[in-house]
């Protein structure tokens, strides 16, 4: 089982990221601002910093694939 997994959800009106250590949620952020592209990368950076890890230490990335707006889904997948 992967240890550090980053979850990204940009499928709805808000965007969210969560960092899991196994099955335990270590950190999460949500934003209801429109324009996930403006807040997503910074949110990922903040949750990783809170856990004391860098992006290279991630074992996996999970991305919500819908249903949702095409643009929102595309942003989440592109960032992943």
N, CA, C and O atoms as a GROMACS GRO file, in nm:
protein
  320
    1UNK      N    1   0.084  -0.118   0.000
    1UNK     CA    2   0.000   0.000   0.000
    1UNK      C    3   0.089   0.125   0.000
    1UNK      O    4   0.189   0.132   0.071
    2UNK      N    5   0.050   0.221  -0.079
    2UNK     CA    6   0.125   0.346  -0.086
    2UNK      C    7   0.116   0.418   0.047
    2UNK      O    8   0.013   0.414   0.115
    3UNK      N    9   0.223   0.483   0.083
    3UNK     CA   10   0.223   0.556   0.208
    3UNK      C   11   0.165   0.696   0.190
    3UNK      O   12   0.062   0.727   0.250
    4UNK      N   13   0.227   0.780   0.109
    4UNK     CA   14   0.181   0.917   0.090
    4UNK      C   15   0.103   0.928  -0.040
    4UNK      O   16   0.157   0.908  -0.149
    5UNK      N   17  -0.025   0.961  -0.028
    5UNK     CA   18  -0.110   0.978  -0.146
    5UNK      C   19  -0.173   1.116  -0.141
    5UNK      O   20  -0.229   1.157  -0.039
    6UNK      N   21  -0.163   1.187  -0.251
    6UNK     CA   22  -0.224   1.319  -0.266
    6UNK      C   23  -0.353   1.303  -0.344
    6UNK      O   24  -0.353   1.247  -0.453
    7UNK      N   25  -0.462   1.352  -0.288
    7UNK     CA   26  -0.592   1.350  -0.357
    7UNK      C   27  -0.626   1.488  -0.407
    7UNK      O   28  -0.610   1.587  -0.336
    8UNK      N   29  -0.673   1.494  -0.532
    8UNK     CA   30  -0.710   1.621  -0.593
    8UNK      C   31  -0.853   1.610  -0.645
    8UNK      O   32  -0.887   1.514  -0.715
    9UNK      N   33  -0.938   1.707  -0.610
    9UNK     CA   34  -1.075   1.709  -0.661
    9UNK      C   35  -1.108   1.847  -0.713
    9UNK      O   36  -1.120   1.943  -0.637
   10UNK      N   37  -1.121   1.857  -0.843
   10UNK     CA   38  -1.159   1.984  -0.907
   10UNK      C   39  -1.286   1.963  -0.989
   10UNK      O   40  -1.312   2.038  -1.083
   11UNK      N   41  -1.364   1.861  -0.954
   11UNK     CA   42  -1.479   1.825  -1.036
   11UNK      C   43  -1.602   1.910  -1.008
   11UNK      O   44  -1.694   1.913  -1.090
   12UNK      N   45  -1.606   1.976  -0.895
   12UNK     CA   46  -1.726   2.051  -0.858
   12UNK      C   47  -1.705   2.200  -0.854
   12UNK      O   48  -1.611   2.254  -0.912
   13UNK      N   49  -1.795   2.267  -0.783
   13UNK     CA   50  -1.789   2.412  -0.770
   13UNK      C   51  -1.664   2.455  -0.693
   13UNK      O   52  -1.610   2.563  -0.718
   14UNK      N   53  -1.619   2.374  -0.600
   14UNK     CA   54  -1.501   2.402  -0.520
   14UNK      C   55  -1.391   2.305  -0.559
   14UNK      O   56  -1.416   2.205  -0.626
   15UNK      N   57  -1.271   2.335  -0.517
   15UNK     CA   58  -1.163   2.240  -0.539
   15UNK      C   59  -1.106   2.203  -0.403
   15UNK      O   60  -1.113   2.280  -0.308
   16UNK      N   61  -1.050   2.084  -0.396
   16UNK     CA   62  -0.995   2.038  -0.271
   16UNK      C   63  -0.876   1.947  -0.292
   16UNK      O   64  -0.865   1.880  -0.394
   17UNK      N   65  -0.788   1.947  -0.196
   17UNK     CA   66  -0.674   1.855  -0.196
   17UNK      C   67  -0.664   1.794  -0.057
   17UNK      O   68  -0.698   1.858   0.043
   18UNK      N   69  -0.619   1.672  -0.053
   18UNK     CA   70  -0.598   1.604   0.075
   18UNK      C   71  -0.473   1.520   0.065
   18UNK      O   72  -0.441   1.467  -0.042
   19UNK      N   73  -0.403   1.509   0.174
   19UNK     CA   74  -0.282   1.426   0.180
   19UNK      C   75  -0.308   1.315   0.280
   19UNK      O   76  -0.347   1.340   0.395
   20UNK      N   77  -0.287   1.192   0.235
   20UNK     CA   78  -0.310   1.076   0.320
   20UNK      C   79  -0.181   1.002   0.346
   20UNK      O   80  -0.096   0.990   0.258
   21UNK      N   81  -0.167   0.954   0.467
   21UNK     CA   82  -0.057   0.868   0.507
   21UNK      C   83  -0.121   0.731   0.531
   21UNK      O   84  -0.176   0.705   0.638
   22UNK      N   85  -0.113   0.646   0.431
   22UNK     CA   86  -0.190   0.522   0.436
   22UNK      C   87  -0.337   0.556   0.425
   22UNK      O   88  -0.380   0.613   0.324
   23UNK      N   89  -0.414   0.522   0.526
   23UNK     CA   90  -0.557   0.555   0.526
   23UNK      C   91  -0.589   0.677   0.613
   23UNK      O   92  -0.705   0.718   0.622
   24UNK      N   93  -0.489   0.734   0.674
   24UNK     CA   94  -0.509   0.847   0.767
   24UNK      C   95  -0.492   0.979   0.692
   24UNK      O   96  -0.389   1.002   0.628
   25UNK      N   97  -0.593   1.066   0.700
   25UNK     CA   98  -0.585   1.199   0.638
   25UNK      C   99  -0.499   1.287   0.726
   25UNK      O  100  -0.529   1.307   0.844
   26UNK      N  101  -0.391   1.338   0.669
   26UNK     CA  102  -0.294   1.419   0.742
   26UNK      C  103  -0.326   1.567   0.729
   26UNK      O  104  -0.315   1.642   0.826
   27UNK      N  105  -0.366   1.610   0.610
   27UNK     CA  106  -0.395   1.752   0.586
   27UNK      C  107  -0.492   1.762   0.469
   27UNK      O  108  -0.494   1.677   0.381
   28UNK      N  109  -0.571   1.867   0.470
   28UNK     CA  110  -0.661   1.893   0.357
   28UNK      C  111  -0.690   2.041   0.347
   28UNK      O  112  -0.679   2.116   0.444
   29UNK      N  113  -0.726   2.081   0.228
   29UNK     CA  114  -0.768   2.220   0.202
   29UNK      C  115  -0.879   2.218   0.100
   29UNK      O  116  -0.879   2.137   0.007
   30UNK      N  117  -0.973   2.308   0.118
   30UNK     CA  118  -1.081   2.328   0.021
   30UNK      C  119  -1.091   2.476  -0.010
   30UNK      O  120  -1.062   2.561   0.074
   31UNK      N  121  -1.133   2.504  -0.130
   31UNK     CA  122  -1.152   2.643  -0.168
   31UNK      C  123  -1.279   2.653  -0.251
   31UNK      O  124  -1.300   2.574  -0.344
   32UNK      N  125  -1.364   2.749  -0.219
   32UNK     CA  126  -1.483   2.768  -0.300
   32UNK      C  127  -1.465   2.884  -0.397
   32UNK      O  128  -1.562   2.931  -0.457
   33UNK      N  129  -1.343   2.929  -0.412
   33UNK     CA  130  -1.314   3.032  -0.512
   33UNK      C  131  -1.331   2.972  -0.650
   33UNK      O  132  -1.294   2.857  -0.674
   34UNK      N  133  -1.386   3.049  -0.740
   34UNK     CA  134  -1.389   3.002  -0.878
   34UNK      C  135  -1.246   3.011  -0.932
   34UNK      O  136  -1.168   3.096  -0.889
   35UNK      N  137  -1.213   2.924  -1.023
   35UNK     CA  138  -1.079   2.926  -1.080
   35UNK      C  139  -0.982   2.839  -1.004
   35UNK      O  140  -0.887   2.889  -0.942
   36UNK      N  141  -1.005   2.709  -1.007
   36UNK     CA  142  -0.917   2.615  -0.937
   36UNK      C  143  -0.772   2.632  -0.980
   36UNK      O  144  -0.681   2.605  -0.903
   37UNK      N  145  -0.752   2.675  -1.103
   37UNK     CA  146  -0.615   2.691  -1.153
   37UNK      C  147  -0.535   2.793  -1.073
   37UNK      O  148  -0.412   2.788  -1.073
   38UNK      N  149  -0.602   2.885  -1.005
   38UNK     CA  150  -0.532   2.987  -0.928
   38UNK      C  151  -0.497   2.942  -0.787
   38UNK      O  152  -0.407   3.000  -0.725
   39UNK      N  153  -0.564   2.842  -0.734
   39UNK     CA  154  -0.543   2.805  -0.594
   39UNK      C  155  -0.488   2.664  -0.575
   39UNK      O  156  -0.439   2.631  -0.467
   40UNK      N  157  -0.496   2.580  -0.676
   40UNK     CA  158  -0.467   2.439  -0.660
   40UNK      C  159  -0.321   2.410  -0.626
   40UNK      O  160  -0.294   2.339  -0.529
   41UNK      N  161  -0.228   2.464  -0.700
   41UNK     CA  162  -0.086   2.434  -0.676
   41UNK      C  163  -0.043   2.486  -0.540
   41UNK      O  164   0.032   2.418  -0.470
   42UNK      N  165  -0.088   2.603  -0.502
   42UNK     CA  166  -0.054   2.657  -0.370
   42UNK      C  167  -0.112   2.571  -0.259
   42UNK      O  168  -0.048   2.551  -0.156
   43UNK      N  169  -0.233   2.519  -0.278
   43UNK     CA  170  -0.295   2.432  -0.177
   43UNK      C  171  -0.216   2.302  -0.163
   43UNK      O  172  -0.196   2.253  -0.052
   44UNK      N  173  -0.171   2.246  -0.274
   44UNK     CA  174  -0.090   2.125  -0.269
   44UNK      C  175   0.039   2.151  -0.193
   44UNK      O  176   0.081   2.069  -0.111
   45UNK      N  177   0.102   2.263  -0.220
   45UNK     CA  178   0.225   2.299  -0.150
   45UNK      C  179   0.201   2.309   0.000
   45UNK      O  180   0.281   2.260   0.079
   46UNK      N  181   0.091   2.372   0.039
   46UNK     CA  182   0.063   2.391   0.182
   46UNK      C  183   0.037   2.258   0.253
   46UNK      O  184   0.086   2.238   0.364
   47UNK      N  185  -0.039   2.167   0.192
   47UNK     CA  186  -0.066   2.040   0.261
   47UNK      C  187   0.061   1.956   0.272
   47UNK      O  188   0.081   1.887   0.372
   48UNK      N  189   0.146   1.960   0.171
   48UNK     CA  190   0.273   1.886   0.178
   48UNK      C  191   0.362   1.945   0.287
   48UNK      O  192   0.425   1.871   0.362
   49UNK      N  193   0.369   2.077   0.294
   49UNK     CA  194   0.452   2.142   0.398
   49UNK      C  195   0.402   2.109   0.538
   49UNK      O  196   0.481   2.086   0.629
   50UNK      N  197   0.269   2.106   0.555
   50UNK     CA  198   0.213   2.073   0.686
   50UNK      C  199   0.254   1.933   0.730
   50UNK      O  200   0.275   1.908   0.849
   51UNK      N  201   0.266   1.842   0.635
   51UNK     CA  202   0.306   1.705   0.666
   51UNK      C  203   0.457   1.688   0.671
   51UNK      O  204   0.506   1.583   0.713
   52UNK      N  205   0.530   1.791   0.630
   52UNK     CA  206   0.675   1.784   0.632
   52UNK      C  207   0.734   1.699   0.521
   52UNK      O  208   0.841   1.640   0.538
   53UNK      N  209   0.665   1.693   0.408
   53UNK     CA  210   0.717   1.616   0.295
   53UNK      C  211   0.726   1.705   0.172
   53UNK      O  212   0.662   1.810   0.164
   54UNK      N  213   0.805   1.661   0.076
   54UNK     CA  214   0.815   1.729  -0.052
   54UNK      C  215   0.741   1.648  -0.158
   54UNK      O  216   0.710   1.531  -0.136
   55UNK      N  217   0.713   1.709  -0.271
   55UNK     CA  218   0.640   1.639  -0.377
   55UNK      C  219   0.707   1.509  -0.424
   55UNK      O  220   0.639   1.416  -0.465
   56UNK      N  221   0.837   1.504  -0.417
   56UNK     CA  222   0.908   1.382  -0.460
   56UNK      C  223   0.885   1.265  -0.367
   56UNK      O  224   0.912   1.150  -0.404
   57UNK      N  225   0.836   1.291  -0.249
   57UNK     CA  226   0.810   1.184  -0.153
   57UNK      C  227   0.671   1.122  -0.169
   57UNK      O  228   0.639   1.023  -0.102
   58UNK      N  229   0.589   1.178  -0.258
   58UNK     CA  230   0.456   1.121  -0.281
   58UNK      C  231   0.469   0.984  -0.347
   58UNK      O  232   0.548   0.965  -0.440
   59UNK      N  233   0.390   0.889  -0.298
   59UNK     CA  234   0.387   0.756  -0.358
   59UNK      C  235   0.277   0.743  -0.462
   59UNK      O  236   0.281   0.652  -0.545
   60UNK      N  237   0.180   0.832  -0.458
   60UNK     CA  238   0.071   0.825  -0.554
   60UNK      C  239  -0.009   0.953  -0.554
   60UNK      O  240  -0.004   1.033  -0.460
   61UNK      N  241  -0.083   0.972  -0.663
   61UNK     CA  242  -0.172   1.087  -0.677
   61UNK      C  243  -0.305   1.034  -0.727
   61UNK      O  244  -0.310   0.960  -0.826
   62UNK      N  245  -0.413   1.071  -0.660
   62UNK     CA  246  -0.548   1.032  -0.700
   62UNK      C  247  -0.622   1.157  -0.744
   62UNK      O  248  -0.615   1.260  -0.677
   63UNK      N  249  -0.693   1.147  -0.856
   63UNK     CA  250  -0.764   1.262  -0.910
   63UNK      C  251  -0.909   1.224  -0.937
   63UNK      O  252  -0.936   1.121  -1.000
   64UNK      N  253  -1.003   1.306  -0.891
   64UNK     CA  254  -1.144   1.285  -0.922
   64UNK      C  255  -1.165   1.308  -1.071
   64UNK      O  256  -1.115   1.405  -1.127
   65UNK      N  257  -1.239   1.217  -1.134
   65UNK     CA  258  -1.260   1.230  -1.278
   65UNK      C  259  -1.405   1.255  -1.316
   65UNK      O  260  -1.443   1.238  -1.432
   66UNK      N  261  -1.485   1.294  -1.220
   66UNK     CA  262  -1.619   1.338  -1.255
   66UNK      C  263  -1.728   1.260  -1.183
   66UNK      O  264  -1.700   1.170  -1.105
   67UNK      N  265  -1.849   1.296  -1.212
   67UNK     CA  266  -1.888   1.394  -1.312
   67UNK      C  267  -1.849   1.535  -1.267
   67UNK      O  268  -1.831   1.561  -1.148
   68UNK      N  269  -1.839   1.622  -1.361
   68UNK     CA  270  -1.802   1.760  -1.332
   68UNK      C  271  -1.777   1.836  -1.460
   68UNK      O  272  -1.793   1.784  -1.570
   69UNK      N  273  -1.737   1.959  -1.444
   69UNK     CA  274  -1.711   2.042  -1.561
   69UNK      C  275  -1.583   1.995  -1.630
   69UNK      O  276  -1.486   1.956  -1.565
   70UNK      N  277  -1.584   2.000  -1.760
   70UNK     CA  278  -1.467   1.956  -1.837
   70UNK      C  279  -1.345   2.038  -1.799
   70UNK      O  280  -1.236   1.983  -1.781
   71UNK      N  281  -1.360   2.168  -1.786
   71UNK     CA  282  -1.247   2.254  -1.753
   71UNK      C  283  -1.191   2.220  -1.616
   71UNK      O  284  -1.069   2.211  -1.600
   72UNK      N  285  -1.278   2.200  -1.517
   72UNK     CA  286  -1.232   2.166  -1.384
   72UNK      C  287  -1.158   2.034  -1.381
   72UNK      O  288  -1.054   2.022  -1.318
   73UNK      N  289  -1.212   1.934  -1.449
   73UNK     CA  290  -1.147   1.803  -1.454
   73UNK      C  291  -1.013   1.813  -1.522
   73UNK      O  292  -0.915   1.754  -1.477
   74UNK      N  293  -1.008   1.887  -1.629
   74UNK     CA  294  -0.883   1.904  -1.704
   74UNK      C  295  -0.775   1.971  -1.618
   74UNK      O  296  -0.658   1.932  -1.625
   75UNK      N  297  -0.813   2.068  -1.537
   75UNK     CA  298  -0.717   2.135  -1.448
   75UNK      C  299  -0.660   2.036  -1.348
   75UNK      O  300  -0.539   2.030  -1.329
   76UNK      N  301  -0.746   1.958  -1.284
   76UNK     CA  302  -0.700   1.861  -1.185
   76UNK      C  303  -0.606   1.758  -1.247
   76UNK      O  304  -0.503   1.725  -1.188
   77UNK      N  305  -0.640   1.708  -1.363
   77UNK     CA  306  -0.556   1.608  -1.429
   77UNK      C  307  -0.424   1.669  -1.475
   77UNK      O  308  -0.319   1.605  -1.463
   78UNK      N  309  -0.427   1.790  -1.525
   78UNK     CA  310  -0.303   1.854  -1.572
   78UNK      C  311  -0.207   1.878  -1.456
   78UNK      O  312  -0.086   1.859  -1.470
   79UNK      N  313  -0.259   1.921  -1.342
   79UNK     CA  314  -0.173   1.946  -1.227
   79UNK      C  315  -0.114   1.815  -1.176
   79UNK      O  316   0.003   1.810  -1.138
   80UNK      N  317  -0.194   1.710  -1.175
   80UNK     CA  318  -0.144   1.579  -1.130
   80UNK      C  319  -0.029   1.535  -1.219
   80UNK      O  320   0.027   1.427  -1.198
   0.00000   0.00000   0.00000
